[in-house]
Amino acid sequence: MTKSEGFKPTVAVLPPDISAYRDGNTGIPYVTTFDSGKPGPHVMVNALTHGNELCGAHALCFLFEQNVRPPKGKLTLSFANVAAFSRFDKHQPFASRFVDEDFNRLWNDEVLDDARQSQELARAREFRPLVARVDYLLDIHSMHLPSPALVLTGLQERSLRLAQAVGIPSYVVLDEGHQAGRRMRDYNAFSDPHSAKTALLVECGQHWVQSSVDVARATALYFLRECGIVDAEFCAAHLPVSEKQPQTVVEVSTPVTITSTEFRFAEDYRGFETIKEAGSLIAYDGDQEIRTPYDDCVLVMPTATERAKPGQTGVRLGRVIA
């Protein structure tokens, strides 16, 4: 058994109280939009796409507490899967990722218009008109394993440019997405090469550690600075000066989709390991060996083996391009 198979993170960060934001002002529970009354972009920061990823909720509470308001355009602060979040139990922290299904695999119109019902589908259908109106979206997440924080940009050049302008985290990953379903970050115009609408998904590090909250808050503030919502002085007043580091850009070429119930890694991988030689064994999927397709292959977001299921992404394989 590798370390990742038995990895049990400590729950050092607990859920914040978000009850004050239940009513919001949009007609969608737990969604608040601040309208400057002046022309400008509609910017959205979203938390709790997964109910047990708490760092984004803490970051949004900070923005509310600091009375952040847009000088032009609109700012929306949203808590997504509050049904799952309400079930969070520090003794079973993985159980509240979702209620019925993954909220972040539902984001195409064919799925959203289907007759099928679930709590996550109902919530996504509530969110859809809002997400369709937004010009800039930051979706805040965290990870099971203690991997370095990263931002997932998708394949649009404008998303990469925004991630580099934001400047954190230190890893930027260009990826197409999951075979299991489309993410909110990729919904409609966000993945349209002819649109200007831009979305980023940040993975702030390991669940339930203080550093994930710090990364979430810093990324949200730098994102809002680039979108014209807050200024550099506001960021400087609330963030350490050492927050930014040089970024490494990794382009994913091959997502490894799990096909069996017997998926396991050959070594203890936590993320961003570089495997020097092509053909190196990195995992087993039942009887199938998974080997690196090229030299200097970077492993992005390896799943924890005990959580691996058919149809999920086991790991993404990529190359450093910048």
VEXDRENVEX-391484 format. One record per residue: residue in one letter; x, y, z of N, C-alpha, C in turn. Coordinates in steps of 0.02 Angstrom, whole numbers, padded with zeros to 5 digits, always signed. Layout:
N
AXYZXYZXYZ ...
end
This chain:
322
M+00043-00060+00000+00000+00000+00000+00044+00062+00000 T+00031+00110-00045+00069+00172-00045+00042+00218+00008 K+00080+00270+00022+00058+00318+00072-00008+00351+00052 S-00017+00365-00013-00077+00399-00034-00139+00356-00025 E-00130+00289-00025-00187+00246-00014-00216+00253+00056 G-00171+00265+00105-00194+00269+00173-00191+00340+00201 F-00185+00389+00158-00176+00457+00181-00239+00484+00215 K-00231+00507+00276-00288+00534+00314-00271+00605+00336 P-00296+00655+00300-00280+00724+00319-00312+00744+00385 T-00279+00790+00420-00306+00818+00481-00354+00875+00465 V-00410+00876+00499-00459+00929+00488-00443+00986+00537 A-00402+01033+00514-00382+01089+00555-00423+01152+00541 V-00461+01152+00486-00504+01208+00468-00576+01184+00469 L-00619+01219+00505-00689+01200+00511-00733+01246+00469 P-00795+01228+00457-00839+01269+00415-00853+01337+00447 P-00851+01390+00407-00873+01455+00434-00949+01458+00437 D-00974+01504+00475-01047+01515+00478-01066+01560+00420 I-01104+01533+00372-01125+01573+00314-01199+01589+00316 S-01231+01579+00373-01303+01588+00378-01324+01660+00364 A-01281+01708+00376-01298+01778+00364-01307+01792+00289 Y-01282+01748+00247-01284+01759+00175-01336+01715+00141 R-01379+01684+00181-01430+01638+00154-01476+01672+00104 D-01504+01729+00122-01554+01761+00080-01524+01793+00018 G-01464+01820+00024-01434+01855-00032-01479+01910-00058 N-01474+01926-00122-01517+01978-00151-01533+01965-00224 T-01524+01902-00245-01532+01885-00316-01591+01839-00330 G-01625+01817-00277-01676+01766-00285-01648+01696-00284 I-01582+01690-00281-01549+01624-00275-01518+01621-00206 P-01538+01573-00164-01511+01570-00096-01434+01567-00097 Y-01405+01605-00051-01332+01607-00041-01295+01637-00100 V-01328+01680-00137-01296+01716-00193-01312+01790-00185 T-01259+01831-00182-01266+01903-00173-01230+01939-00230 T-01263+01988-00261-01232+02028-00313-01232+02101-00291 F-01173+02132-00295-01165+02203-00282-01159+02238-00350 D-01204+02284-00363-01207+02320-00427-01185+02392-00416 S-01132+02412-00450-01107+02480-00441-01152+02532-00474 G-01194+02510-00521-01235+02557-00559-01197+02588-00617 K-01133+02569-00626-01092+02596-00679-01074+02540-00728 P-01065+02556-00792-01046+02504-00840-00981+02470-00820 G-00978+02406-00832-00917+02368-00817-00932+02294-00817 P-00881+02253-00807-00890+02180-00810-00928+02153-00750 H-00958+02096-00759-00989+02059-00704-00939+02006-00682 V-00916+02012-00621-00863+01969-00593-00894+01925-00539 M-00877+01861-00539-00906+01814-00491-00850+01773-00457 V-00854+01769-00391-00810+01724-00353-00856+01673-00320 N-00842+01609-00333-00885+01555-00310-00848+01508-00263 A-00883+01486-00211-00855+01438-00164-00904+01380-00155 L-00880+01326-00126-00921+01267-00108-00951+01233-00168 T-00917+01234-00225-00936+01189-00279-00939+01117-00253 H-00893+01101-00209-00895+01038-00171-00904+01057-00097 G-00951+01025-00064-00973+01046+00002-00921+01039+00056 N-00869+00999+00045-00819+00989+00097-00754+01028+00083 E-00755+01071+00032-00696+01111+00015-00706+01181+00045 L-00681+01190+00105-00702+01245+00148-00663+01310+00136 C-00606+01306+00104-00563+01366+00100-00597+01423+00063 G-00635+01406+00010-00669+01459-00028-00723+01493+00013 A-00758+01455+00055-00809+01486+00098-00777+01536+00146 H-00718+01519+00173-00683+01566+00217-00662+01628+00178 A-00639+01619+00115-00619+01676+00075-00678+01722+00061 L-00736+01694+00044-00795+01735+00031-00818+01772+00094 C-00816+01738+00151-00834+01772+00213-00789+01832+00225 F-00725+01824+00210-00678+01880+00216-00699+01938+00171 L-00717+01924+00109-00737+01977+00062-00800+02012+00087 F-00848+01974+00112-00908+02004+00141-00889+02049+00201 E-00848+02022+00245-00830+02059+00306-00792+02124+00290 Q-00754+02124+00235-00717+02183+00215-00758+02232+00173 N-00822+02215+00163-00867+02258+00125-00839+02275+00055 V-00812+02223+00022-00785+02233-00046-00843+02249-00093 R-00836+02303-00130-00888+02325-00177-00855+02345-00243 P-00889+02334-00298-00859+02351-00363-00864+02426-00378 P-00810+02458-00400-00815+02528-00420-00851+02537-00486 K-00855+02483-00526-00894+02483-00588-00916+02411-00600 G-00967+02403-00641-00992+02336-00655-01024+02304-00594 K-01020+02238-00590-01052+02200-00536-01003+02149-00507 L-01014+02133-00444-00978+02080-00409-01028+02032-00378 T-01023+01968-00395-01065+01917-00365-01022+01871-00322 L-01045+01859-00260-01013+01811-00215-01064+01755-00203 S-01043+01693-00217-01091+01638-00216-01063+01577-00180 F-01107+01545-00142-01094+01481-00110-01136+01429-00147 A-01104+01381-00178-01140+01337-00224-01176+01279-00189 N-01140+01227-00172-01173+01166-00146-01181+01170-00070 V-01227+01214-00049-01238+01223+00023-01274+01164+00054 A-01310+01125+00013-01342+01065+00041-01290+01015+00065 A-01238+01005+00025-01184+00961+00046-01144+00992+00103 F-01130+01056+00098-01092+01092+00149-01125+01086+00218 S-01192+01089+00219-01228+01087+00283-01220+01020+00318 R-01197+00969+00282-01189+00902+00310-01117+00889+00333 F-01074+00939+00328-01003+00927+00344-00994+00902+00415 D-00956+00849+00422-00940+00819+00486-00864+00807+00487 K-00829+00839+00534-00756+00833+00534-00733+00762+00545 H-00776+00718+00571-00758+00649+00581-00768+00607+00518 Q-00807+00633+00470-00817+00601+00405-00816+00656+00351 P-00759+00689+00343-00758+00750+00302-00768+00738+00228 F-00754+00678+00204-00762+00665+00132-00835+00653+00113 A-00876+00638+00162-00946+00619+00147-00987+00678+00121 S-00964+00739+00131-01003+00797+00111-00976+00831+00048 R-00940+00795+00007-00918+00823-00057-00978+00841-00100 F-01029+00798-00100-01092+00812-00133-01146+00770-00100 V-01209+00782-00119-01265+00745-00091-01281+00685-00136 D-01297+00699-00200-01316+00647-00247-01263+00635-00301 E-01232+00688-00325-01182+00682-00379-01139+00745-00380 D-01085+00742-00417-01036+00796-00418-01065+00857-00454 F-01073+00912-00418-01099+00974-00446-01057+00998-00504 N-00992+00981-00503-00946+01007-00553-00935+00960-00612 R-00984+00917-00626-00981+00874-00686-01046+00882-00726 L-01083+00934-00714-01151+00941-00742-01158+00996-00793 W-01102+01031-00810-01109+01095-00842-01106+01093-00918 N-01156+01058-00947-01173+01068-01017-01249+01067-01022 D-01275+01099-01073-01348+01108-01078-01385+01043-01086 E-01353+00994-01118-01386+00929-01126-01401+00897-01059 V-01354+00901-01013-01364+00874-00946-01413+00917-00907 L-01405+00983-00909-01447+01027-00870-01520+01028-00894 D-01531+01013-00958-01599+01011-00985-01631+00942-00981 D-01594+00893-00957-01620+00825-00953-01674+00821-00899 A-01715+00770-00904-01769+00761-00855-01745+00733-00789 R-01684+00708-00787-01657+00678-00726-01655+00730-00669 Q-01664+00706-00608-01666+00750-00550-01613+00729-00498 S-01584+00778-00466-01541+00767-00409-01534+00835-00373 Q-01509+00835-00312-01501+00898-00277-01450+00943-00313 E-01396+00912-00338-01346+00952-00373-01372+00979-00439 L-01411+00940-00475-01440+00965-00537-01488+01023-00524 A-01528+01018-00472-01574+01072-00456-01535+01136-00440 R-01481+01130-00403-01441+01189-00386-01405+01217-00448 A-01379+01173-00491-01347+01197-00552-01397+01232-00597 R-01458+01207-00599-01509+01241-00640-01526+01310-00612 E-01524+01317-00546-01533+01383-00515-01476+01430-00536 F-01416+01403-00537-01356+01443-00551-01348+01460-00625 R-01376+01419-00669-01360+01425-00740-01372+01495-00769 P-01430+01528-00758-01439+01595-00787-01386+01645-00763 L-01367+01639-00699-01316+01683-00671-01249+01670-00704 V-01228+01607-00707-01163+01590-00736-01160+01612-00808 A-01215+01607-00844-01217+01627-00914-01207+01702-00923 R-01223+01743-00871-01216+01815-00876-01147+01841-00856 V-01111+01800-00819-01048+01823-00789-00994+01831-00843 D-00953+01883-00834-00896+01895-00880-00832+01862-00855 Y-00820+01863-00790-00760+01834-00760-00780+01792-00700 L-00756+01731-00697-00773+01684-00643-00710+01656-00612 L-00708+01656-00546-00657+01619-00508-00694+01568-00465 D-00679+01504-00476-00710+01449-00439-00657+01420-00393 I-00670+01420-00327-00619+01403-00277-00629+01332-00251 H-00575+01292-00255-00575+01222-00234-00515+01207-00189 S-00514+01145-00164-00454+01118-00129-00449+01044-00146 M-00395+01012-00121-00377+00944-00142-00368+00896-00083 H-00374+00832-00098-00367+00781-00046-00294+00774-00024 L-00249+00766-00071-00178+00756-00055-00143+00823-00046 P-00087+00825-00009-00051+00888+00002-00009+00907-00059 S-00043+00918-00115-00011+00939-00177-00003+01015-00177 P+00048+01041-00213+00052+01114-00219-00011+01143-00250 A-00028+01203-00231-00086+01237-00258-00076+01250-00333 L-00131+01253-00370-00128+01263-00442-00191+01297-00467 V-00186+01326-00526-00245+01354-00558-00254+01319-00625 L-00316+01297-00637-00334+01262-00699-00367+01313-00745 T-00339+01321-00805-00362+01374-00849-00407+01350-00905 G-00409+01286-00920-00439+01265-00983-00392+01279-01040 L-00418+01279-01101-00375+01283-01161-00375+01352-01194 Q-00412+01400-01167-00415+01465-01199-00356+01509-01179 E-00326+01541-01229-00268+01583-01217-00285+01640-01168 R-00346+01666-01171-00364+01721-01127-00365+01700-01054 S-00383+01636-01041-00382+01610-00972-00311+01604-00947 L-00265+01582-00990-00195+01579-00970-00169+01649-00954 R-00185+01697-00996-00162+01766-00984-00188+01792-00918 L-00251+01778-00902-00279+01801-00839-00245+01767-00780 A-00233+01702-00785-00199+01666-00731-00129+01694-00719 Q-00094+01712-00772-00027+01740-00764-00030+01810-00737 A-00082+01848-00754-00090+01915-00726-00106+01912-00651 V-00149+01864-00632-00164+01854-00561-00100+01837-00523 G-00059+01793-00552+00008+01782-00526+00015+01727-00474 I-00039+01701-00447-00036+01645-00402-00095+01598-00418 P-00089+01535-00400-00032+01499-00370+00027+01493-00419 S+00078+01457-00396+00140+01453-00434+00136+01403-00491 Y+00085+01360-00493+00075+01314-00548+00012+01333-00586 V+00018+01338-00652-00038+01350-00697-00045+01289-00742 V-00104+01261-00745-00115+01199-00783-00167+01211-00837 L-00148+01196-00899-00193+01200-00956-00222+01130-00967 D-00287+01122-00958-00317+01056-00965-00385+01061-00997 E-00406+01007-01029-00470+01007-01064-00528+00991-01018 G-00517+00953-00965-00571+00937-00919-00576+00863-00905 H-00634+00841-00881-00646+00773-00859-00690+00736-00909 Q-00675+00672-00920-00719+00630-00960-00786+00621-00924 A-00786+00625-00857-00846+00612-00818-00898+00667-00823 G-00879+00726-00849-00928+00780-00854-00895+00848-00855 R-00932+00898-00877-00906+00965-00887-00910+01006-00823 R-00859+01046-00812-00855+01089-00753-00889+01157-00766 M-00907+01190-00712-00935+01257-00717-00886+01305-00751 R-00823+01297-00738-00772+01338-00769-00774+01335-00845 D-00800+01280-00873-00800+01270-00945-00868+01282-00977 Y-00916+01307-00939-00985+01312-00964-00990+01362-01022 N-01015+01340-01077-01033+01381-01135-00980+01432-01154 A-00994+01497-01144-00949+01550-01169-00879+01546-01140 F-00872+01519-01079-00805+01515-01049-00757+01472-01091 S-00783+01423-01127-00740+01381-01169-00747+01396-01244 D-00782+01450-01260-00791+01471-01330-00731+01514-01351 P-00694+01492-01402-00634+01531-01422-00652+01600-01448 H-00714+01612-01466-00734+01677-01494-00764+01724-01441 S-00769+01701-01380-00797+01742-01326-00741+01775-01287 A-00758+01829-01253-00710+01861-01208-00719+01839-01135 K-00773+01802-01121-00786+01780-01052-00733+01731-01030 T-00711+01738-00967-00652+01703-00944-00663+01674-00875 A-00642+01612-00865-00651+01579-00800-00588+01542-00780 L-00575+01542-00715-00520+01505-00686-00546+01462-00629 L-00514+01405-00619-00529+01361-00563-00464+01354-00523 V-00465+01374-00461-00405+01369-00420-00413+01311-00370 E-00360+01270-00366-00355+01217-00316-00304+01241-00265 C-00327+01256-00204-00288+01294-00156-00242+01251-00111 G-00233+01188-00129-00193+01143-00087-00238+01095-00050 Q-00211+01066+00001-00245+01013+00037-00306+01039+00075 H-00360+00998+00073-00419+01015+00113-00400+01027+00187 W-00435+01074+00217-00439+01080+00290-00373+01097+00325 V-00328+01129+00289-00269+01157+00320-00271+01233+00310 Q-00241+01269+00356-00245+01342+00354-00215+01371+00290 S-00163+01339+00264-00131+01365+00204-00180+01367+00145 S-00228+01321+00142-00277+01323+00088-00321+01384+00093 V-00338+01404+00154-00377+01465+00164-00336+01526+00143 D-00272+01526+00161-00229+01582+00142-00224+01589+00066 V-00215+01532+00032-00210+01534-00041-00276+01556-00072 A-00331+01532-00046-00397+01551-00072-00408+01626-00067 R-00392+01654-00009-00403+01725+00001-00357+01766-00044 A-00293+01746-00048-00245+01783-00089-00265+01779-00163 T-00284+01720-00186-00302+01713-00257-00365+01754-00273 A-00414+01753-00227-00474+01793-00238-00457+01867-00243 L-00414+01892-00199-00398+01963-00199-00359+01983-00262 Y-00310+01942-00281-00273+01959-00343-00317+01953-00405 F-00363+01905-00405-00411+01899-00460-00455+01962-00463 L-00480+01983-00406-00523+02043-00404-00483+02106-00423 R-00420+02107-00406-00378+02163-00427-00373+02166-00503 E-00361+02108-00534-00354+02106-00607-00421+02123-00642 C-00476+02110-00608-00542+02125-00636-00566+02195-00619 G-00525+02234-00583-00542+02303-00568-00588+02313-00509 I-00596+02261-00467-00642+02266-00410-00607+02296-00349 V-00545+02275-00336-00505+02304-00281-00440+02330-00311 D-00405+02372-00274-00343+02400-00299-00283+02369-00264 A-00224+02388-00287-00162+02358-00261-00153+02374-00188 E-00175+02434-00167-00168+02453-00097-00210+02408-00052 F-00270+02391-00074-00313+02347-00035-00280+02278-00029 C-00253+02252-00084-00218+02187-00081-00159+02190-00033 A-00120+02243-00039-00060+02249+00003-00078+02252+00077 A-00136+02281+00093-00156+02288+00162-00179+02222+00193 H-00196+02174+00151-00226+02112+00177-00186+02049+00159 L-00129+02057+00125-00090+01998+00104-00017+02008+00119 P+00019+01952+00133+00092+01956+00142+00125+01977+00077 V+00178+02015+00081+00212+02038+00021+00246+01980-00016 S+00258+01924+00018+00293+01867-00012+00246+01818-00046 E+00182+01836-00055+00133+01788-00079+00149+01763-00149 K+00173+01807-00194+00184+01788-00263+00251+01754-00273 Q+00253+01705-00318+00314+01669-00337+00312+01659-00412 P+00370+01645-00444+00369+01630-00515+00323+01572-00531 Q+00288+01576-00587+00240+01524-00606+00270+01475-00656 T+00250+01413-00650+00266+01360-00699+00202+01341-00734 V+00204+01340-00801+00145+01323-00841+00152+01252-00867 V+00103+01210-00852+00102+01141-00873+00042+01129-00919 E+00054+01102-00978+00000+01085-01024-00015+01010-01020 V-00076+00994-01003-00097+00924-00998-00108+00896-01069 S-00077+00839-01082-00087+00806-01147-00132+00745-01140 T-00128+00712-01081-00162+00648-01073-00193+00642-01004 P-00258+00650-00998-00290+00632-00934-00299+00556-00931 V-00279+00527-00876-00286+00454-00867-00353+00442-00833 T-00401+00414-00870-00467+00399-00844-00469+00328-00818 I-00490+00319-00756-00490+00254-00724-00544+00210-00755 T-00527+00147-00769-00574+00100-00800-00592+00041-00756 S-00556+00031-00701-00569-00028-00659-00575-00007-00586 T-00593-00054-00544-00597-00041-00472-00530-00056-00438 E-00480-00073-00478-00414-00091-00451-00360-00043-00474 F-00374+00021-00471-00325+00072-00491-00279+00086-00432 R-00214+00089-00445-00165+00104-00392-00102+00131-00424 F-00066+00173-00387-00004+00201-00411+00055+00156-00393 A+00107+00160-00434+00167+00121-00422+00210+00153-00367 E+00204+00218-00357+00242+00254-00306+00194+00300-00268 D+00221+00333-00218+00182+00381-00179+00187+00449-00213 Y+00139+00465-00256+00139+00528-00291+00091+00577-00258 R+00112+00640-00253+00070+00692-00223+00054+00748-00272 G+00091+00752-00328+00076+00804-00377+00138+00843-00398 F+00145+00852-00464+00200+00889-00496+00267+00854-00492 E+00266+00789-00481+00327+00750-00491+00342+00748-00566 T+00406+00754-00584+00427+00749-00654+00461+00682-00664 I+00433+00641-00708+00460+00575-00724+00505+00582-00785 K+00568+00570-00776+00618+00588-00827+00612+00549-00892 E+00600+00483-00888+00604+00441-00947+00535+00419-00971 A+00525+00424-01037+00464+00397-01068+00459+00323-01055 G+00399+00298-01046+00389+00226-01034+00395+00205-00962 S+00404+00253-00917+00410+00236-00845+00342+00215-00818 L+00342+00163-00778+00280+00139-00747+00260+00186-00691 I+00197+00210-00693+00174+00254-00639+00113+00227-00603 A+00075+00181-00636+00013+00158-00604-00010+00093-00637 Y-00057+00060-00603-00092+00002-00629-00167+00016-00629 D-00200-00002-00682-00273+00002-00685-00299-00068-00698 G-00312-00105-00644-00324-00176-00651-00260-00209-00676 D-00264-00245-00732-00206-00279-00761-00167-00234-00808 Q-00192-00175-00822-00159-00130-00869-00106-00088-00834 E-00047-00083-00864+00005-00039-00839-00002+00030-00870 I+00003+00082-00828+00001+00150-00852+00073+00176-00851 R+00097+00196-00910+00166+00219-00917+00168+00290-00947 T+00221+00325-00933+00227+00394-00957+00237+00394-01033 P+00203+00439-01068+00207+00439-01141+00268+00476-01170 Y+00304+00514-01129+00361+00553-01154+00407+00569-01095 D+00468+00592-01113+00516+00613-01063+00491+00673-01025 D+00515+00682-00963+00498+00739-00922+00423+00749-00916 C+00389+00695-00901+00316+00696-00894+00297+00718-00824 V+00254+00768-00819+00233+00796-00755+00167+00764-00734 L+00164+00742-00671+00102+00712-00644+00063+00767-00609 V+00001+00778-00632-00041+00832-00606-00101+00802-00569 M-00109+00820-00507-00167+00802-00466-00181+00727-00465 P-00133+00685-00444-00149+00614-00436-00203+00603-00385 T-00250+00560-00400-00304+00546-00353-00279+00503-00295 A-00311+00507-00239-00297+00461-00184-00326+00393-00202 T-00285+00342-00197-00304+00276-00223-00368+00249-00191 E-00378+00262-00127-00438+00235-00094-00502+00269-00119 R-00495+00325-00154-00553+00361-00180-00562+00351-00255 A-00518+00311-00286-00520+00302-00359-00580+00259-00379 K-00616+00283-00430-00674+00247-00456-00673+00249-00532 P-00701+00198-00565-00705+00199-00638-00741+00262-00663 G-00713+00292-00715-00741+00353-00744-00709+00416-00717 Q-00675+00412-00660-00642+00470-00632-00572+00478-00663 T-00544+00538-00656-00476+00550-00679-00427+00527-00626 G-00383+00480-00645-00333+00455-00598-00275+00503-00590 V-00253+00532-00645-00199+00581-00645-00197+00613-00714 R-00171+00673-00717-00161+00706-00782-00087+00705-00798 L-00069+00692-00860+00000+00690-00882+00013+00751-00925 G+00067+00787-00909+00079+00848-00946+00152+00865-00954 R+00164+00920-00990+00232+00946-01002+00236+01018-00978 V+00294+01037-00952+00307+01107-00938+00317+01144-01003 I+00279+01198-01014+00286+01236-01076+00310+01307-01063 A+00311+01329-01001+00335+01396-00985+00355+01399-00912 
end
